Amino acid sequence: MILKTSNQVNSLGATGWEFFGCNGYIQDHFSSIPMGKYYFEWKVTRSGVTNTYHDTIYLNPGEYRTYDINY
């Protein structure tokens, strides 16, 4: 799976993280991030077939959210 994230002011970059097999990432602390739209794109390859998915969330000032990707 390759995961790319960005926001409306491109302060996150969109270089992507690559995961092989089952993976989990839990961040136990939260940093301040800009409010606004966050864009997610992930590509999953299984048995030589790649599927691409997209989603967008909006964060209000001071808000944080857990975002689960089940593939």
C-alpha positions in Angstrom: 0.0 0.0 0.0 1.2 3.5 -0.8 -0.4 6.3 1.2 -0.2 10.0 0.2 -1.6 12.9 2.2 -1.8 16.6 1.6 -3.8 19.6 2.7 -5.2 22.7 1.0 -2.0 24.7 1.7 0.4 21.8 0.9 2.1 22.0 4.2 2.3 18.1 4.5 3.9 17.3 1.2 2.7 14.3 -0.8 5.7 12.1 -1.2 3.9 9.0 0.2 4.6 6.2 2.6 5.0 2.7 1.4 3.8 -0.3 3.5 4.4 -4.0 2.9 2.0 -6.6 4.3 -0.1 -5.8 7.4 0.8 -2.6 9.2 -0.3 -0.5 12.0 0.7 3.0 13.0 -0.6 4.7 16.1 0.5 8.1 17.1 0.0 8.6 20.9 0.5 12.3 20.8 -1.0 15.0 18.6 0.7 18.0 17.3 -0.8 21.3 16.2 -1.9 21.2 12.5 -3.7 23.7 10.4 -7.5 23.5 10.2 -9.0 22.8 6.8 -9.3 20.0 4.2 -7.0 17.0 4.3 -6.7 14.8 1.2 -5.8 11.1 1.3 -4.9 8.8 -1.6 -3.9 5.2 -1.2 -3.0 2.5 -3.7 -3.3 -1.1 -2.8 -1.7 -3.9 -4.8 -2.9 -7.4 -4.4 -2.1 -10.3 -6.7 -0.7 -7.9 -9.3 -3.9 -5.7 -9.4 -3.6 -2.1 -8.1 -6.7 -0.2 -6.9 -6.6 3.5 -6.0 -8.8 5.1 -3.4 -9.4 8.8 -2.3 -11.0 10.5 0.6 -11.2 14.1 2.1 -11.8 15.1 5.7 -12.2 18.6 7.2 -10.6 19.5 10.6 -11.9 22.5 12.6 -9.5 24.6 14.7 -7.9 22.4 17.5 -9.6 19.2 16.2 -7.8 15.9 15.7 -9.2 12.7 14.3 -8.4 9.0 14.1 -8.4 8.0 10.5 -8.7 4.2 9.8 -7.8 2.7 6.4 -9.0 -0.8 6.1 -7.9 -2.5 3.0 
